[in-house]
Amino acid sequence: SCEFGLDDIYWEGGGTVSVIEGEFGKTPIKYSLNNNYPNPFNPLTTISYDLPENALVNITIYDMMGRIVKTMINTEQTAGYRSIQWNATSNTGQPVSAGLYLYTIQAGNFRQTKKMILLK
């Protein structure tokens, strides 16, 4: 059997609430930014990431021109398995166009970028 407990609740301004659960006694051994799912998506996708230690975490979504579309999170977080959801809106709350987007995590000295595709 496996036990889970509530680790954190993340509120995204547009009304999306993500509840993150973590396995008791389990901590990731390394930083990781996982592939979003589903991908391609419309209009909601989940981005998961692993924090082996407490860190200031910034996850930002960019368009292909390198412009910031959405700052998903920019806060101190405790170690654990995390996930957030993006509802294909910008920082101003407006829906974004279909296309290719990049998402980047910066946590401590760890930085990684991945691609995702929004279909409409």
N, CA, C and O atoms as a printed pandas DataFrame, in Angstrom:
     atom_number atom_name residue_name chain_id  residue_number  x_coord  y_coord  z_coord
0              1         N          SER        A               1    0.841   -1.183    0.000
1              2        CA          SER        A               1    0.000    0.000    0.000
2              3         C          SER        A               1    0.881    1.240    0.000
3              4         O          SER        A               1    2.057    1.188    0.359
4              5         N          CYS        A               2    0.299    2.332   -0.401
5              6        CA          CYS        A               2    1.027    3.589   -0.523
6              7         C          CYS        A               2    0.177    4.694    0.088
7              8         O          CYS        A               2   -1.028    4.763   -0.155
8              9         N          GLU        A               3    0.798    5.550    0.874
9             10        CA          GLU        A               3    0.072    6.652    1.485
10            11         C          GLU        A               3    0.463    7.966    0.828
11            12         O          GLU        A               3    1.625    8.182    0.485
12            13         N          PHE        A               4   -0.516    8.832    0.661
13            14        CA          PHE        A               4   -0.273   10.152    0.099
14            15         C          PHE        A               4   -0.804   11.197    1.057
15            16         O          PHE        A               4   -1.749   10.945    1.805
16            17         N          GLY        A               5   -0.191   12.374    1.031
17            18        CA          GLY        A               5   -0.663   13.483    1.843
18            19         C          GLY        A               5   -0.606   14.768    1.056
19            20         O          GLY        A               5    0.150   14.883    0.091
20            21         N          LEU        A               6   -1.386   15.715    1.456
21            22        CA          LEU        A               6   -1.405   17.004    0.785
22            23         C          LEU        A               6   -0.107   17.739    1.065
23            24         O          LEU        A               6    0.268   17.938    2.220
24            25         N          ASP        A               7    0.576   18.140    0.000
25            26        CA          ASP        A               7    1.841   18.852    0.107
26            27         C          ASP        A               7    1.645   20.354   -0.035
27            28         O          ASP        A               7    2.243   21.138    0.702
28            29         N          ASP        A               8    0.807   20.749   -0.982
29            30        CA          ASP        A               8    0.699   22.163   -1.301
30            31         C          ASP        A               8   -0.551   22.383   -2.131
31            32         O          ASP        A               8   -1.034   21.460   -2.786
32            33         N          ILE        A               9   -1.070   23.577   -2.108
33            34        CA          ILE        A               9   -2.152   23.975   -3.000
34            35         C          ILE        A               9   -1.673   25.215   -3.722
35            36         O          ILE        A               9   -1.215   26.171   -3.096
36            37         N          TYR        A              10   -1.779   25.199   -5.046
37            38        CA          TYR        A              10   -1.333   26.335   -5.850
38            39         C          TYR        A              10   -2.542   26.949   -6.521
39            40         O          TYR        A              10   -3.292   26.253   -7.206
40            41         N          TRP        A              11   -2.741   28.244   -6.333
41            42        CA          TRP        A              11   -3.872   28.953   -6.923
42            43         C          TRP        A              11   -3.360   29.769   -8.088
43            44         O          TRP        A              11   -2.505   30.638   -7.919
44            45         N          GLU        A              12   -3.886   29.489   -9.284
45            46        CA          GLU        A              12   -3.530   30.274  -10.471
46            47         C          GLU        A              12   -4.629   31.295  -10.676
47            48         O          GLU        A              12   -5.810   30.946  -10.662
48            49         N          GLY        A              13   -4.258   32.555  -10.866
49            50        CA          GLY        A              13   -5.185   33.674  -10.911
50            51         C          GLY        A              13   -6.439   33.483  -11.734
51            52         O          GLY        A              13   -7.458   34.100  -11.423
52            53         N          GLY        A              14   -6.418   32.656  -12.775
53            54        CA          GLY        A              14   -7.576   32.501  -13.639
54            55         C          GLY        A              14   -8.635   31.575  -13.087
55            56         O          GLY        A              14   -9.599   31.284  -13.795
56            57         N          GLY        A              15   -8.509   31.099  -11.873
57            58        CA          GLY        A              15   -9.518   30.235  -11.297
58            59         C          GLY        A              15   -9.139   28.770  -11.300
59            60         O          GLY        A              15   -9.944   27.928  -10.903
60            61         N          THR        A              16   -7.928   28.442  -11.739
61            62        CA          THR        A              16   -7.481   27.055  -11.749
62            63         C          THR        A              16   -6.777   26.750  -10.440
63            64         O          THR        A              16   -5.864   27.472  -10.040
64            65         N          VAL        A              17   -7.192   25.694   -9.779
65            66        CA          VAL        A              17   -6.530   25.267   -8.555
66            67         C          VAL        A              17   -5.909   23.909   -8.805
67            68         O          VAL        A              17   -6.580   22.985   -9.263
68            69         N          SER        A              18   -4.625   23.790   -8.502
69            70        CA          SER        A              18   -3.942   22.512   -8.621
70            71         C          SER        A              18   -3.606   22.024   -7.227
71            72         O          SER        A              18   -2.951   22.735   -6.466
72            73         N          VAL        A              19   -4.038   20.835   -6.881
73            74        CA          VAL        A              19   -3.684   20.221   -5.614
74            75         C          VAL        A              19   -2.548   19.264   -5.891
75            76         O          VAL        A              19   -2.651   18.390   -6.752
76            77         N          ILE        A              20   -1.462   19.434   -5.156
77            78        CA          ILE        A              20   -0.282   18.632   -5.380
78            79         C          ILE        A              20   -0.136   17.667   -4.226
79            80         O          ILE        A              20   -0.127   18.075   -3.064
80            81         N          GLU        A              21   -0.022   16.398   -4.539
81            82        CA          GLU        A              21    0.138   15.390   -3.507
82            83         C          GLU        A              21    1.512   14.764   -3.626
83            84         O          GLU        A              21    2.034   14.601   -4.729
84            85         N          GLY        A              22    2.093   14.416   -2.498
85            86        CA          GLY        A              22    3.410   13.783   -2.502
86            87         C          GLY        A              22    3.405   12.541   -1.646
87            88         O          GLY        A              22    2.675   12.450   -0.659
88            89         N          GLU        A              23    4.230   11.584   -2.035
89            90        CA          GLU        A              23    4.346   10.358   -1.263
90            91         C          GLU        A              23    5.099   10.655    0.026
91            92         O          GLU        A              23    6.138   11.314    0.001
92            93         N          PHE        A              24    4.574   10.166    1.166
93            94        CA          PHE        A              24    5.246   10.371    2.440
94            95         C          PHE        A              24    6.645    9.770    2.380
95            96         O          PHE        A              24    6.827    8.641    1.925
96            97         N          GLY        A              25    7.630   10.534    2.844
97            98        CA          GLY        A              25    8.988   10.025    2.923
98            99         C          GLY        A              25    9.728    9.986    1.603
99           100         O          GLY        A              25   10.869    9.525    1.561
100          101         N          LYS        A              26    9.124   10.451    0.528
101          102        CA          LYS        A              26    9.772   10.401   -0.784
102          103         C          LYS        A              26   10.174   11.811   -1.197
103          104         O          LYS        A              26    9.351   12.727   -1.191
104          105         N          THR        A              27   11.433   11.978   -1.553
105          106        CA          THR        A              27   11.937   13.242   -2.069
106          107         C          THR        A              27   12.713   12.943   -3.338
107          108         O          THR        A              27   13.486   11.985   -3.368
108          109         N          PRO        A              28   12.529   13.730   -4.385
109          110        CA          PRO        A              28   13.291   13.489   -5.615
110          111         C          PRO        A              28   14.797   13.554   -5.341
111          112         O          PRO        A              28   15.240   14.253   -4.429
112          113         N          ILE        A              29   15.570   12.826   -6.134
113          114        CA          ILE        A              29   17.022   12.835   -5.948
114          115         C          ILE        A              29   17.707   13.884   -6.817
115          116         O          ILE        A              29   18.877   14.201   -6.603
116          117         N          LYS        A              30   16.971   14.432   -7.811
117          118        CA          LYS        A              30   17.558   15.468   -8.662
118          119         C          LYS        A              30   16.459   16.385   -9.183
119          120         O          LYS        A              30   15.281   16.027   -9.197
120          121         N          TYR        A              31   16.872   17.573   -9.608
121          122        CA          TYR        A              31   15.943   18.495  -10.250
122          123         C          TYR        A              31   15.513   17.915  -11.584
123          124         O          TYR        A              31   16.301   17.267  -12.273
124          125         N          SER        A              32   14.253   18.152  -11.946
125          126        CA          SER        A              32   13.762   17.678  -13.234
126          127         C          SER        A              32   12.568   18.517  -13.667
127          128         O          SER        A              32   11.713   18.872  -12.856
128          129         N          LEU        A              33   12.524   18.825  -14.956
129          130        CA          LEU        A              33   11.349   19.423  -15.584
130          131         C          LEU        A              33   10.813   18.371  -16.534
131          132         O          LEU        A              33   11.505   17.969  -17.469
132          133         N          ASN        A              34    9.600   17.924  -16.307
133          134        CA          ASN        A              34    9.033   16.831  -17.096
134          135         C          ASN        A              34    8.263   17.370  -18.296
135          136         O          ASN        A              34    7.911   18.549  -18.346
136          137         N          ASN        A              35    8.007   16.490  -19.259
137          138        CA          ASN        A              35    7.210   16.878  -20.421
138          139         C          ASN        A              35    5.794   17.215  -19.973
139          140         O          ASN        A              35    5.211   16.519  -19.142
140          141         N          ASN        A              36    5.251   18.288  -20.531
141          142        CA          ASN        A              36    3.866   18.636  -20.205
142          143         C          ASN        A              36    2.921   17.585  -20.787
143          144         O          ASN        A              36    3.267   16.885  -21.739
144          145         N          TYR        A              37    1.753   17.484  -20.218
145          146        CA          TYR        A              37    0.760   16.535  -20.731
146          147         C          TYR        A              37   -0.632   17.111  -20.543
147          148         O          TYR        A              37   -0.907   17.721  -19.510
148          149         N          PRO        A              38   -1.507   16.934  -21.506
149          150        CA          PRO        A              38   -1.196   16.358  -22.824
150          151         C          PRO        A              38   -0.382   17.346  -23.652
151          152         O          PRO        A              38   -0.327   18.538  -23.347
152          153         N          ASN        A              39    0.241   16.838  -24.692
153          154        CA          ASN        A              39    1.008   17.665  -25.626
154          155         C          ASN        A              39    0.966   17.002  -26.988
155          156         O          ASN        A              39    1.537   15.924  -27.154
156          157         N          PRO        A              40    0.314   17.603  -27.963
157          158        CA          PRO        A              40   -0.345   18.908  -28.001
158          159         C          PRO        A              40   -1.548   18.969  -27.053
159          160         O          PRO        A              40   -2.064   17.942  -26.613
160          161         N          PHE        A              41   -1.984   20.204  -26.749
161          162        CA          PHE        A              41   -3.087   20.401  -25.810
162          163         C          PHE        A              41   -4.038   21.479  -26.297
163          164         O          PHE        A              41   -3.694   22.284  -27.163
164          165         N          ASN        A              42   -5.243   21.486  -25.728
165          166        CA          ASN        A              42   -6.248   22.524  -25.944
166          167         C          ASN        A              42   -7.363   22.327  -24.931
167          168         O          ASN        A              42   -8.034   21.297  -24.995
168          169         N          PRO        A              43   -7.601   23.219  -24.025
169          170        CA          PRO        A              43   -6.846   24.426  -23.728
170          171         C          PRO        A              43   -6.018   24.299  -22.458
171          172         O          PRO        A              43   -5.458   25.295  -21.998
172          173         N          LEU        A              44   -5.921   23.098  -21.871
173          174        CA          LEU        A              44   -5.281   22.935  -20.563
174          175         C          LEU        A              44   -4.174   21.899  -20.640
175          176         O          LEU        A              44   -4.339   20.845  -21.255
176          177         N          THR        A              45   -3.035   22.204  -20.007
177          178        CA          THR        A              45   -1.934   21.247  -19.936
178          179         C          THR        A              45   -1.323   21.300  -18.542
179          180         O          THR        A              45   -1.425   22.311  -17.848
180          181         N          THR        A              46   -0.694   20.214  -18.143
181          182        CA          THR        A              46   -0.057   20.108  -16.836
182          183         C          THR        A              46    1.453   20.045  -17.012
183          184         O          THR        A              46    1.962   19.302  -17.851
184          185         N          ILE        A              47    2.154   20.828  -16.218
185          186        CA          ILE        A              47    3.615   20.842  -16.203
186          187         C          ILE        A              47    4.042   20.329  -14.835
187          188         O          ILE        A              47    3.687   20.910  -13.810
188          189         N          SER        A              48    4.805   19.240  -14.822
189          190        CA          SER        A              48    5.269   18.698  -13.544
190          191         C          SER        A              48    6.786   18.837  -13.448
191          192         O          SER        A              48    7.496   18.847  -14.453
192          193         N          TYR        A              49    7.254   18.945  -12.213
193          194        CA          TYR        A              49    8.682   19.147  -11.974
194          195         C          TYR        A              49    9.040   18.599  -10.601
195          196         O          TYR        A              49    8.188   18.470   -9.722
196          197         N          ASP        A              50   10.321   18.280  -10.437
197          198        CA          ASP        A              50   10.810   17.666   -9.207
198          199         C          ASP        A              50   11.839   18.579   -8.550
199          200         O          ASP        A              50   12.743   19.093   -9.208
200          201         N          LEU        A              51   11.686   18.770   -7.245
201          202        CA          LEU        A              51   12.613   19.589   -6.467
202          203         C          LEU        A              51   13.254   18.725   -5.390
203          204         O          LEU        A              51   12.556   18.288   -4.475
204          205         N          PRO        A              52   14.564   18.461   -5.463
205          206        CA          PRO        A              52   15.210   17.647   -4.440
206          207         C          PRO        A              52   15.487   18.415   -3.153
207          208         O          PRO        A              52   15.832   17.815   -2.134
208          209         N          GLU        A              53   15.338   19.728   -3.191
209          210        CA          GLU        A              53   15.569   20.572   -2.015
210          211         C          GLU        A              53   14.689   21.816   -2.119
211          212         O          GLU        A              53   14.162   22.125   -3.188
212          213         N          ASN        A              54   14.538   22.519   -1.014
213          214        CA          ASN        A              54   13.789   23.773   -1.040
214          215         C          ASN        A              54   14.489   24.742   -1.990
215          216         O          ASN        A              54   15.718   24.804   -2.020
216          217         N          ALA        A              55   13.713   25.493   -2.761
217          218        CA          ALA        A              55   14.324   26.402   -3.735
218          219         C          ALA        A              55   13.344   27.494   -4.137
219          220         O          ALA        A              55   12.128   27.326   -4.048
220          221         N          LEU        A              56   13.900   28.616   -4.582
221          222        CA          LEU        A              56   13.106   29.645   -5.236
222          223         C          LEU        A              56   12.842   29.133   -6.644
223          224         O          LEU        A              56   13.781   28.888   -7.401
224          225         N          VAL        A              57   11.572   28.970   -7.001
225          226        CA          VAL        A              57   11.189   28.374   -8.281
226          227         C          VAL        A              57   10.525   29.427   -9.156
227          228         O          VAL        A              57    9.626   30.146   -8.722
228          229         N          ASN        A              58   10.992   29.499  -10.405
229          230        CA          ASN        A              58   10.365   30.352  -11.402
230          231         C          ASN        A              58   10.065   29.487  -12.611
231          232         O          ASN        A              58   10.964   28.861  -13.173
232          233         N          ILE        A              59    8.801   29.452  -13.011
233          234        CA          ILE        A              59    8.409   28.771  -14.246
234          235         C          ILE        A              59    7.725   29.813  -15.115
235          236         O          ILE        A              59    6.735   30.426  -14.717
236          237         N          THR        A              60    8.273   29.999  -16.308
237          238        CA          THR        A              60    7.783   31.016  -17.230
238          239         C          THR        A              60    7.536   30.391  -18.592
239          240         O          THR        A              60    8.286   29.522  -19.034
240          241         N          ILE        A              61    6.477   30.841  -19.251
241          242        CA          ILE        A              61    6.139   30.388  -20.601
242          243         C          ILE        A              61    6.464   31.519  -21.570
243          244         O          ILE        A              61    6.132   32.679  -21.331
244          245         N          TYR        A              62    7.124   31.152  -22.677
245          246        CA          TYR        A              62    7.552   32.110  -23.700
246          247         C          TYR        A              62    6.953   31.740  -25.045
247          248         O          TYR        A              62    6.672   30.572  -25.314
248          249         N          ASP        A              63    6.759   32.759  -25.897
249          250        CA          ASP        A              63    6.392   32.467  -27.281
250          251         C          ASP        A              63    7.677   32.225  -28.074
251          252         O          ASP        A              63    8.772   32.311  -27.517
252          253         N          MET        A              64    7.554   31.925  -29.357
253          254        CA          MET        A              64    8.727   31.595  -30.161
254          255         C          MET        A              64    9.613   32.807  -30.457
255          256         O          MET        A              64   10.725   32.649  -30.961
256          257         N          MET        A              65    9.139   33.991  -30.156
257          258        CA          MET        A              65    9.952   35.199  -30.315
258          259         C          MET        A              65   10.724   35.514  -29.033
259          260         O          MET        A              65   11.473   36.490  -28.979
260          261         N          GLY        A              66   10.538   34.682  -27.997
261          262        CA          GLY        A              66   11.236   34.877  -26.734
262          263         C          GLY        A              66   10.552   35.834  -25.784
263          264         O          GLY        A              66   11.124   36.210  -24.761
264          265         N          ARG        A              67    9.326   36.236  -26.111
265          266        CA          ARG        A              67    8.571   37.142  -25.242
266          267         C          ARG        A              67    7.883   36.344  -24.138
267          268         O          ARG        A              67    7.390   35.240  -24.368
268          269         N          ILE        A              68    7.858   36.918  -22.938
269          270        CA          ILE        A              68    7.161   36.268  -21.826
270          271         C          ILE        A              68    5.668   36.293  -22.100
271          272         O          ILE        A              68    5.087   37.347  -22.357
272          273         N          VAL        A              69    5.052   35.112  -22.042
273          274        CA          VAL        A              69    3.608   34.978  -22.205
274          275         C          VAL        A              69    2.946   34.905  -20.838
275          276         O          VAL        A              69    1.949   35.579  -20.581
276          277         N          LYS        A              70    3.518   34.071  -19.957
277          278        CA          LYS        A              70    2.903   33.852  -18.646
278          279         C          LYS        A              70    3.979   33.464  -17.638
279          280         O          LYS        A              70    4.783   32.567  -17.892
280          281         N          THR        A              71    3.988   34.138  -16.502
281          282        CA          THR        A              71    4.809   33.713  -15.375
282          283         C          THR        A              71    3.915   32.825  -14.518
283          284         O          THR        A              71    2.987   33.302  -13.865
284          285         N          MET        A              72    4.206   31.538  -14.528
285          286        CA          MET        A              72    3.351   30.572  -13.836
286          287         C          MET        A              72    3.570   30.599  -12.330
287          288         O          MET        A              72    2.622   30.553  -11.547
288          289         N          ILE        A              73    4.832   30.673  -11.944
289          290        CA          ILE        A              73    5.145   30.659  -10.519
290          291         C          ILE        A              73    6.487   31.345  -10.320
291          292         O          ILE        A              73    7.385   31.231  -11.154
292          293         N          ASN        A              74    6.611   32.050   -9.222
293          294        CA          ASN        A              74    7.868   32.702   -8.856
294          295         C          ASN        A              74    7.873   32.831   -7.341
295          296         O          ASN        A              74    7.636   33.905   -6.789
296          297         N          THR        A              75    8.148   31.709   -6.680
297          298        CA          THR        A              75    8.047   31.669   -5.225
298          299         C          THR        A              75    8.945   30.571   -4.654
299          300         O          THR        A              75    9.369   29.663   -5.369
300          301         N          GLU        A              76    9.220   30.670   -3.379
301          302        CA          GLU        A              76    9.975   29.640   -2.666
302          303         C          GLU        A              76    9.079   28.416   -2.499
303          304         O          GLU        A              76    7.915   28.540   -2.120
304          305         N          GLN        A              77    9.626   27.231   -2.783
305          306        CA          GLN        A              77    8.870   25.993   -2.610
306          307         C          GLN        A              77    9.714   24.965   -1.877
307          308         O          GLN        A              77   10.942   24.977   -1.956
308          309         N          THR        A              78    9.036   24.077   -1.164
309          310        CA          THR        A              78    9.727   23.002   -0.466
310          311         C          THR        A              78   10.000   21.851   -1.425
311          312         O          THR        A              78    9.368   21.742   -2.475
312          313         N          ALA        A              79   10.944   20.998   -1.054
313          314        CA          ALA        A              79   11.307   19.842   -1.874
314          315         C          ALA        A              79   10.096   18.953   -2.102
315          316         O          ALA        A              79    9.224   18.843   -1.240
316          317         N          GLY        A              80   10.048   18.315   -3.272
317          318        CA          GLY        A              80    8.960   17.386   -3.558
318          319         C          GLY        A              80    8.637   17.309   -5.030
319          320         O          GLY        A              80    9.290   17.933   -5.866
320          321         N          TYR        A              81    7.619   16.534   -5.327
321          322        CA          TYR        A              81    7.111   16.369   -6.686
322          323         C          TYR        A              81    5.989   17.382   -6.868
323          324         O          TYR        A              81    5.031   17.384   -6.095
324          325         N          ARG        A              82    6.090   18.231   -7.861
325          326        CA          ARG        A              82    5.159   19.343   -8.035
326          327         C          ARG        A              82    4.535   19.332   -9.419
327          328         O          ARG        A              82    5.077   18.739  -10.352
328          329         N          SER        A              83    3.390   19.993   -9.544
329          330        CA          SER        A              83    2.786   20.197  -10.864
330          331         C          SER        A              83    1.912   21.441  -10.830
331          332         O          SER        A              83    1.348   21.806   -9.799
332          333         N          ILE        A              84    1.818   22.079  -11.992
333          334        CA          ILE        A              84    0.950   23.235  -12.176
334          335         C          ILE        A              84    0.234   23.071  -13.504
335          336         O          ILE        A              84    0.683   22.319  -14.369
336          337         N          GLN        A              85   -0.872   23.770  -13.665
337          338        CA          GLN        A              85   -1.625   23.690  -14.916
338          339         C          GLN        A              85   -1.647   25.056  -15.586
339          340         O          GLN        A              85   -1.760   26.091  -14.930
340          341         N          TRP        A              86   -1.536   25.031  -16.910
341          342        CA          TRP        A              86   -1.645   26.252  -17.701
342          343         C          TRP        A              86   -2.888   26.153  -18.562
343          344         O          TRP        A              86   -3.110   25.151  -19.240
344          345         N          ASN        A              87   -3.698   27.206  -18.527
345          346        CA          ASN        A              87   -4.960   27.220  -19.266
346          347         C          ASN        A              87   -4.878   28.051  -20.549
347          348         O          ASN        A              87   -5.887   28.580  -21.015
348          349         N          ALA        A              88   -3.673   28.164  -21.120
349          350        CA          ALA        A              88   -3.448   28.844  -22.408
350          351         C          ALA        A              88   -3.871   30.307  -22.390
351          352         O          ALA        A              88   -4.417   30.824  -23.365
352          353         N          THR        A              89   -3.606   30.970  -21.254
353          354        CA          THR        A              89   -3.856   32.405  -21.168
354          355         C          THR        A              89   -2.552   33.127  -20.843
355          356         O          THR        A              89   -1.607   32.535  -20.323
356          357         N          SER        A              90   -2.523   34.417  -21.162
357          358        CA          SER        A              90   -1.345   35.247  -20.912
358          359         C          SER        A              90   -1.388   35.816  -19.496
359          360         O          SER        A              90   -2.323   35.557  -18.740
360          361         N          ASN        A              91   -0.365   36.592  -19.149
361          362        CA          ASN        A              91   -0.342   37.270  -17.852
362          363         C          ASN        A              91   -1.517   38.221  -17.680
363          364         O          ASN        A              91   -1.907   38.523  -16.552
364          365         N          THR        A              92   -2.090   38.700  -18.792
365          366        CA          THR        A              92   -3.241   39.610  -18.718
366          367         C          THR        A              92   -4.571   38.861  -18.700
367          368         O          THR        A              92   -5.633   39.479  -18.634
368          369         N          GLY        A              93   -4.513   37.516  -18.759
369          370        CA          GLY        A              93   -5.735   36.718  -18.723
370          371         C          GLY        A              93   -6.359   36.468  -20.080
371          372         O          GLY        A              93   -7.414   35.841  -20.168
372          373         N          GLN        A              94   -5.726   36.949  -21.139
373          374        CA          GLN        A              94   -6.257   36.768  -22.490
374          375         C          GLN        A              94   -5.841   35.413  -23.059
375          376         O          GLN        A              94   -4.720   34.965  -22.816
376          377         N          PRO        A              95   -6.726   34.750  -23.813
377          378        CA          PRO        A              95   -6.339   33.495  -24.472
378          379         C          PRO        A              95   -5.202   33.753  -25.460
379          380         O          PRO        A              95   -5.167   34.792  -26.119
380          381         N          VAL        A              96   -4.278   32.803  -25.558
381          382        CA          VAL        A              96   -3.157   32.940  -26.486
382          383         C          VAL        A              96   -3.452   32.180  -27.774
383          384         O          VAL        A              96   -4.329   31.316  -27.808
384          385         N          SER        A              97   -2.721   32.505  -28.823
385          386        CA          SER        A              97   -2.900   31.878  -30.134
386          387         C          SER        A              97   -2.347   30.462  -30.146
387          388         O          SER        A              97   -1.480   30.108  -29.347
388          389         N          ALA        A              98   -2.864   29.663  -31.067
389          390        CA          ALA        A              98   -2.317   28.327  -31.284
390          391         C          ALA        A              98   -0.865   28.463  -31.720
391          392         O          ALA        A              98   -0.491   29.448  -32.357
392          393         N          GLY        A              99   -0.049   27.474  -31.375
393          394        CA          GLY        A              99    1.344   27.501  -31.808
394          395         C          GLY        A              99    2.264   26.812  -30.827
395          396         O          GLY        A              99    1.827   26.141  -29.892
396          397         N          LEU        A             100    3.555   26.996  -31.069
397          398        CA          LEU        A             100    4.608   26.392  -30.262
398          399         C          LEU        A             100    5.008   27.358  -29.150
399          400         O          LEU        A             100    5.221   28.544  -29.402
400          401         N          TYR        A             101    5.111   26.854  -27.928
401          402        CA          TYR        A             101    5.518   27.650  -26.772
402          403         C          TYR        A             101    6.649   26.937  -26.050
403          404         O          TYR        A             101    6.767   25.713  -26.117
404          405         N          LEU        A             102    7.474   27.705  -25.363
405          406        CA          LEU        A             102    8.562   27.172  -24.552
406          407         C          LEU        A             102    8.224   27.411  -23.090
407          408         O          LEU        A             102    7.666   28.451  -22.740
408          409         N          TYR        A             103    8.560   26.455  -22.237
409          410        CA          TYR        A             103    8.412   26.675  -20.802
410          411         C          TYR        A             103    9.739   26.367  -20.131
411          412         O          TYR        A             103   10.392   25.367  -20.430
412          413         N          THR        A             104   10.123   27.253  -19.212
413          414        CA          THR        A             104   11.432   27.185  -18.569
414          415         C          THR        A             104   11.262   27.174  -17.064
415          416         O          THR        A             104   10.449   27.914  -16.510
416          417         N          ILE        A             105   12.046   26.320  -16.405
417          418        CA          ILE        A             105   12.112   26.335  -14.947
418          419         C          ILE        A             105   13.494   26.823  -14.540
419          420         O          ILE        A             105   14.503   26.450  -15.139
420          421         N          GLN        A             106   13.520   27.661  -13.516
421          422        CA          GLN        A             106   14.758   28.060  -12.856
422          423         C          GLN        A             106   14.541   27.772  -11.380
423          424         O          GLN        A             106   13.635   28.325  -10.757
424          425         N          ALA        A             107   15.382   26.899  -10.824
425          426        CA          ALA        A             107   15.289   26.544   -9.406
426          427         C          ALA        A             107   16.713   26.353   -8.896
427          428         O          ALA        A             107   17.399   25.414   -9.300
428          429         N          GLY        A             108   17.155   27.235   -8.016
429          430        CA          GLY        A             108   18.557   27.187   -7.601
430          431         C          GLY        A             108   19.439   27.387   -8.826
431          432         O          GLY        A             108   19.228   28.324   -9.597
432          433         N          ASN        A             109   20.428   26.511   -9.012
433          434        CA          ASN        A             109   21.305   26.581  -10.188
434          435         C          ASN        A             109   20.774   25.772  -11.360
435          436         O          ASN        A             109   21.408   25.721  -12.414
436          437         N          PHE        A             110   19.614   25.137  -11.190
437          438        CA          PHE        A             110   19.026   24.301  -12.242
438          439         C          PHE        A             110   18.179   25.157  -13.171
439          440         O          PHE        A             110   17.372   25.973  -12.726
440          441         N          ARG        A             111   18.378   24.956  -14.479
441          442        CA          ARG        A             111   17.566   25.645  -15.487
442          443         C          ARG        A             111   17.348   24.680  -16.636
443          444         O          ARG        A             111   18.286   24.048  -17.121
444          445         N          GLN        A             112   16.082   24.572  -17.074
445          446        CA          GLN        A             112   15.761   23.687  -18.194
446          447         C          GLN        A             112   14.571   24.257  -18.956
447          448         O          GLN        A             112   13.691   24.889  -18.371
448          449         N          THR        A             113   14.554   24.025  -20.271
449          450        CA          THR        A             113   13.486   24.509  -21.142
450          451         C          THR        A             113   12.946   23.360  -21.975
451          452         O          THR        A             113   13.704   22.509  -22.440
452          453         N          LYS        A             114   11.629   23.338  -22.162
453          454        CA          LYS        A             114   10.976   22.332  -23.006
454          455         C          LYS        A             114    9.955   23.022  -23.899
455          456         O          LYS        A             114    9.615   24.188  -23.698
456          457         N          LYS        A             115    9.467   22.270  -24.900
457          458        CA          LYS        A             115    8.502   22.794  -25.872
458          459         C          LYS        A             115    7.124   22.186  -25.648
459          460         O          LYS        A             115    6.995   21.059  -25.171
460          461         N          MET        A             116    6.093   22.959  -26.004
461          462        CA          MET        A             116    4.728   22.441  -26.000
462          463         C          MET        A             116    3.954   23.085  -27.142
463          464         O          MET        A             116    4.297   24.171  -27.608
464          465         N          ILE        A             117    2.908   22.400  -27.583
465          466        CA          ILE        A             117    2.124   22.863  -28.726
466          467         C          ILE        A             117    0.669   23.042  -28.311
467          468         O          ILE        A             117    0.035   22.122  -27.794
468          469         N          LEU        A             118    0.155   24.250  -28.549
469          470        CA          LEU        A             118   -1.257   24.553  -28.314
470          471         C          LEU        A             118   -1.988   24.460  -29.648
471          472         O          LEU        A             118   -1.643   25.161  -30.600
472          473         N          LEU        A             119   -2.996   23.597  -29.715
473          474        CA          LEU        A             119   -3.838   23.463  -30.907
474          475         C          LEU        A             119   -5.173   24.126  -30.636
475          476         O          LEU        A             119   -5.665   24.095  -29.508
476          477         N          LYS        A             120   -5.766   24.726  -31.660
477          478        CA          LYS        A             120   -7.108   25.307  -31.504
478          479         C          LYS        A             120   -7.971   24.891  -32.659
479          480         O          LYS        A             120   -9.141   25.270  -32.724
